[in-house]
Amino acid sequence: MHASMRHSPAAIRRFLTQYAASSHTIAAFCADHGLKVATFYAWKRKYGPPAAATATTVSGGFCQLRPTAPAKAAWNLRLPSGLRLELSGLSPRELAHLLLELERGAHA
């Protein structure tokens, strides 16, 4: 392990998973766990979000998500582009993350 590295990759993944399951802001979560906010964002970039679902590509360019956890909520969204999404098994935090990723992809 690098001399300045305080947390192992496994510990970092646990922090990311704990944060995803919490209702805290990143700032509050970091304060509670003695972490620097900038470090936490660097970990999120490096390790990505915790795996909450598995995905498989199906015909027509669609991606089918299969939640690995019990369903938390059902969502029906119609985007301004006309795209209609029917989602289940995502927490509000996971839905927000998905929407941010979709927006990033639209601007890429």
N, C-alpha and C positions, 0 to 999 in steps of 0.2 A: 504494500500500500504506500502511496506517495506520502512523504513526511508531513505535508501540510493538510492531508486529507483526514478529517475527523470521523467521517461516516463511510462505511462500506457501501458498495452499490446496492446490496440487499437492504441495508438500513435506509438508504435513500428511497428505494422503491416502497418500503413500508411507510415512510413519511408521506410520499405521494398518494398512496392508497388511503392512509388515514385522513389526509386532507380532503380527498375526493368524497369520502364518506361523511365528512363533517359539514356543518352549516356555517363555518367560520369564513371570514375573508382571509386572503393570504396573509395580510399583515397581522391579524389576530392569531391565526394558526402559528405563524413564525414566532410571535411574541410568547405564546404559550409553550413553545418547544425550544426556545433559545436559539432560533435560527435567524440568519439575515435574509431579508426579503430578496435581495439581489441574488443570493446563493440559491434560494428556492426556485426563482425563475430560471436560473441557469440549469438546475436539475430538471425542471419541467421540459426545457428545450432539449436537453441531452437524452433523457429517459422517456419522454413522452407521457401521455396519460396512462393510468393503470388500465390494464385490459379488463373491460367490463362486459364485452360481448365479442363473439366471433362473427366474422363476415364471410360470405361466399358470393361470388359474382354469378348472376343468372343472366339469361338471355336479355337482349335489348339494352345492355349497359347498366342494368340495375344491380344494386348490391343488397342482398338480403342479410339482415342482422338477426342473429339468434342470441338473445340475452342469456347470460350464464347465471344470473341471479333472478329471484322471483320478480314478477312484474310489479313495478312501483306505480306506474300511471300509464294511461293511454292518451295519446296526443294525435289530433288531426289538424294539420296545418295546410293552408293554401298560401303560397308565396306570390308576390306581385307578378312574377314571371308566368304564373299559371300552374306551376309545379305543385302537386298535392302530395303531402307526406302523411302517412299513417304510421305512427310509432307506438310501441308499447314496451314496457320493461325498462324505461329510462327514467332516472330521477330528474328533477328540474335542472340540477347542475350538469348532468350528462347531456340533456337536451341543449342547454346553453352552449356546451362545448361543441356539440355536433353542428349547431347553427354557425358558430364562429368558424369552424373548419370549412363549412360549405361556403361561407362568405369569402374566406381567404382563397379558396379554389376559384371562385368566380372572378377574383381580381388578379389571379396569377397570369 
